[in-house]
């Protein structure tokens, strides 16, 4: 049988049962659209979060010493010298106190930060500048606020250049951050030079945490181990102190864990959606068996005119595959439409929440997902269409011609 004749007969057979064919492919449409929507949406969430973190976040290594040893401000430069694998290491100290403008006052958190702190944390300035090295070294009375804190203190006025008082000392606002770290939207967070914080806010010369940006090309896991060994030696820590009082962790491990969780979630959602594909496949088999029963005389006539078993098998298999491919094509389109709709809803919910988190979820359309969906449709068509096709091919032509 020529391929052109095969396609023509397949189309005529499906068109003759148009309503039944559309209902049969519904399970395939639902299954494929669910798989595509979940794949695109989860890919968009992953890409959005990774974009918020920044590509360099995998190179960030956090450190902390909690065994009673004090990490002094002068230690930062010595640790940086001892670990040349880092581009820079920054420290921060945490304090609290009244932060006030001329009009408002609030209990706030005061963070003393050294150079490159915002480069490591990934926070971005929307106005102004960060501290200069001279301001850091001289403990200058300058401050940076996040947008929420600036609004809480100055309302709709521009905070840049304004004065704030922290524990009675006046600081000039030189920068405004894109977002803050506070969980209470009514609180205030102010960033000041590290030396200014330890001299005027906390009152003791120690750093609460350290973080470093590894140089490009460095093996992060190896650097974590080297950093831990260096800090243990630098602070004369015993094995017990290292286990209980030394913290060294990379963002890479957190990002790897996040990717693993997202992959597991995607696999789970895909597995659930695949149940619809199995149900759709059973529907395809049921329809093809019905078609075989209704067309027994036609099959007998074809065999009497010289059609081979392989010709009958190919015809019914092609009908089955065409049904699944049609359902797959519709499912792919609906899946991406649904993914963008869900992405818009997720973006709106995140923007309207009180978490301060703003994330744009744009579904990721991956060609691999389309090819995979197409392959799944063909596989379902072949697997669930093979039995009806073989049953049709094995019919006896004489008995088929006498079938009523």
N, C-alpha and C positions, 0 to 999 in steps of 0.2 A: 504494500500500500504506500502510495506516495505521501510525502510529508504534508503537501498542500491539501490533499484529500482528507488526511487525518485531522488537520486543524479545522477544516470546514465541517466535518461530521461532529467534531467535539463542540464547536460553537452552536451548531443546530440542536444538538442534544441538550445542552445547558439552557439555550434560549427557549426550548420547548417547555422547560420546567423552571421558568424564571423566578416565580415566587418561592418555590421550594429551595432553589439555589441560594437566593438571598438570605433566607432564614437559616440555612445550613452554615453559611460562612459567618454568621453573627458571632458564634463562639470564637472563631479565629480572630475576628476583628477586635473583640473585647480583650482576648489574651495578648495579641501583639501590641495593641494600643497601651495596655497597662505596662507591659515590659518596656516599651519605648519611652513612655512618660516617666517611669521611675528611673530608668537609666539616665535620661537627659536631665531630670530634675536633680538627682543626687550628684551628677557630674557638675551641674551648675552651682550647687551648694558648696561642693568641695573647691571649685575654682574661685568662688566668691570669698570663702574663708581664707584660702591661700593667698588671694590677692590682698585681703585686709592685713594678713600677717606680713606680707612682703617676701620676695624671693630670698633675701638675705637672712631670714629668720632661722633657717636651718643651720646657719653658722654661729648662732648665739649660744654661749655656754654660761649657765648661771652657777654661782658659787656662794657658799655660806659656811662660816666657821662658828659652831655653837658649843664648843667644849669648855667655855670659860675664857678662852683667849680672845683678846680684843684686836680686831682688824682696824688699825689706825689709818688715818688719812695718808700718812707718809708711806704706808705699806703698799699702796696701790702702785706707785711708780716702781718699787722694788720687785713686786710680783710681775709687773709688765716686763721688766728687764730680764727676769728669770725665765719668762715664757715668751720667747720671740715669735712663736707661732701665731700669736694674737696681733691683729692690727692695733687694737687698743683694749684696755680694760677700764671699766668705769665703776664707781662706787656710789652708794646712796645711803642716806641716813634718814630715819623717820622721827618726826616730832609732832607735837600738837600744841595748839594755843589759839587765842583769839585772833582772828583775821578781820580787819575792819577797814571800811572806806569812810568817807565823811558822812555818808548817809546810812550805811548799814553795817552790822557787825554779826559775826557768826563764829561758832566753834569750828575750827578747821584742822586739816592735816597739813603739815609742813614737810616737804621733802627736800633734803639737801642733796644735790646731785653734782657729780663731777663732769668733766668734758666728755662729749660723745654719748651722754646718757640717752638722749632721744634717738640717736642713730641706732642704738642697741634695742631700745624698746619699740622702735618703729612708729612712735608718735610724731605727728606732723604739725608744724606751726601754720596757722592761717593768717596771722598778723605778726609783724615785728621780727624779732631775731632771738637766738639763743644767747647764752652767756659767752663772753670772750674769755680767752685764757687768762688775761689780766684780771678780769672781774672774779674769776674763780680763785686765782692765787691771792688776791687782796681781800677776799671776803666782802665784796662790794654789796651794798644794799640795793640790789635789783631783784626783781621777781618775775616769774612767768605764771599765768593763770590758764586754766582750761576754759572753754567757752561757757560751760555751765556756771563755774565759779565767777567768771567775769560778769555774767548776767545777774547772778545773785547779789553781787556787790555794787554794780553800777547800773543795773537795769539795761535800758536800750542805749545808754551812752557808750562811746568808744572807750574801752579800758586802756588802750595803749597810751602810755605817758602819764596815766593817773598814779596816785599814791595810795598804798595800802599800809596799814600798821599791823605788824606781827609782834605780839608781846610788847607793844608800846614803841617799837622801833619802826621808822618809816622806810618803806621800800618803793622804788619806782618800777612800774610795770613796763617791761621791755618786749614782751611777747605774749601771744594768746595761742593756746593749743587747739587742735581740731576737736579733741575729745578728752574727757577726764577719766580717772580711775575710780572715783568715788561711787558707792552704791546708793547713797542717799542723794536725790536730786537737789535737796536744799542745802547740802553741805558745801564747804569750800576747800579746795586743794590749791596750795601755793607751792611753787618750786623756787628754791633759792640756791645760790652757790653752796657747795658742800661745806666749805670752811665757815661760811656765814651761819649755816645751820648748827654746826657743832659748837661754835663759839657763843651764839646768842639764843638758840632755841633749846637744844638738848643739853648743853653744858658739859658734855664730855666728848673727848676726841676719839670716836670710834665709828666704824662704818657697819651698818646692819647687813648689807648684801653687796655682792660684787657680780658683775656680768662682763663677759668679753666677747669680742667679735673675732672669730678665727679668720686667718688669711685664706684667700681663695685657694682651693686645691688641697687644703689640709684634710687629713683623715680625722673626722670629728670624733669617732669612737676612741681612736688612739689618743687624741688630744685630751679627751675627758680623763682617761687613765693617767696620762702624764701630769695633768693639772692636779689631780687628786694626790699623786705621789709628791709633787712639788710642795703643795700646801701642807701636807702631813710633815714633811721634812722642815719646812720654814717655821712651822709653829710647834715643832718638837712633839708631835702627837703619837701616842701609842696606838696599837692596832684597835684597842677598844674605843679609843677616842675617835679614830677614823670611822669606825662603824656607827657610832652614836652621835658624833659631833661634827662631821664634815659632810657637806652637801655639794655635789658637783653633778650637774645634769645639763644635757644639751636639748635645744629646741628640736634638733633632728629626731631624737627619740620620740618626742611628743608628736611631731608631724607624722612620723612613721606609724605611731599608735593610732593617730586620727585617721590616716589613710586605711589602716587595717579595719578600724571600726566601720568606716564608710563602705568599704568593700563588703564586709560581712552583712551590713544592713541592706546593701544593694542586692547581694546574693539571696538574702531572705525574701525581699520583696519580689524579686524575679521568680523565685521558686513558687511563691503564692500565686503570682500572676500566671505561671505556667499551668496551673490547674485548669484554667479556662481553655488553654490550648489543647490539653488532653480531652476535655469535654467536647471541644470543637472537632477534634479528630474523630471521636466516637460518632459525632453527628455526621461527619463526612462519610464514614463507613456505613452508617445506617442508610443514608441517602443513596449511596452507590449500590448497596444490596437491593434497595427498592427499585432502582433503575434496572438492575440486572433482571429482576423478576418481571418488570413491566415490558422488557424488551427481549424476552426469550425467543419469540418468533423471529424478530429482526436478526438476532444472533445466529439462529439456525439458518436463515436465508443467506446470510453472509458466508457462513461456513459451506453451505451447499454451492455457493458461487466461487469457492476457492480460497476464502480467507483462512489464514493459518491461525493457530493458537496465539502466536506472538503478536499478530495483528490485532486480535481482540484484546489481548492483555494491554498492548500499548494504548489502544483507544480509551479503555476505561481508566488506565493510570493517568493519561493525559487529562481526562475530565476531572479527576480527583485533584491533580496538581494545579490545574487552572482555578479550581474553586479555592484552594488554599492560598494561591498567589494573589487572587483578587481580594480575599479577606485580608491578606498581609498588607497589600498596597493601601487599602482603606485604613487598616489599623495603624500603619506608620504615620499617615497624615493626621489622623485623629490623635495619635499618641503625642506628636509634637505640638499640636494645637492645645491639647490638655496640659502638656508640660509648661508651656508659656503662660497659660491661665493660672496654673498652680504656682508658678514662679512669681507672677504678679501679686497673688494673694499673700504668699510668704513674705515678699518684700514689704507689702503694706503692713502686715502684722508686726514685723520687726521694727519698722519705722514708727509705728504708733505705740509701741511698748515703752515701759519706763526704764528699761535696762540701759538706755543710752547707746545701744548697738544699732548701727545703720549698715545694712548689708543688702546689696542688690543681687537678687538671685536670677541669673540669666541661664536658662537651660543650655546645656552643651550638646550640640548635634554631632554625634560621632559617626563617621561612615562605617566603622566596624559594626555599630549597632544595627544599621540598615542592612548591611550584608549578612549579619547574623540572623536577623529577622527573616530575610529572604530565604536563607538556607534552612531555617526551622520550618518555614512554610512548605518548601519542597520536600523536606524530610517527612513532615506530617502527611502530605499528600501521598507520598510513596508508601509509607508504613501502613496507613489506615486505608489506602486504596488498593493495596496489593491483593488482599484476600478476595474482595469482590471481583477484581479483574481476573484473577486466576479461576474463580468460580465460574465466571462467564466463559472463559476460554475452554473450560473442561466440559461444557454442555454438549450433549450428543445432538448433532444436527437433525437427525430423523425425529427424535423425541421433541426437539424444540419446535420443529415445523408443525407437529401435531398438538402443541401446547395451546390450551384454551385460556 
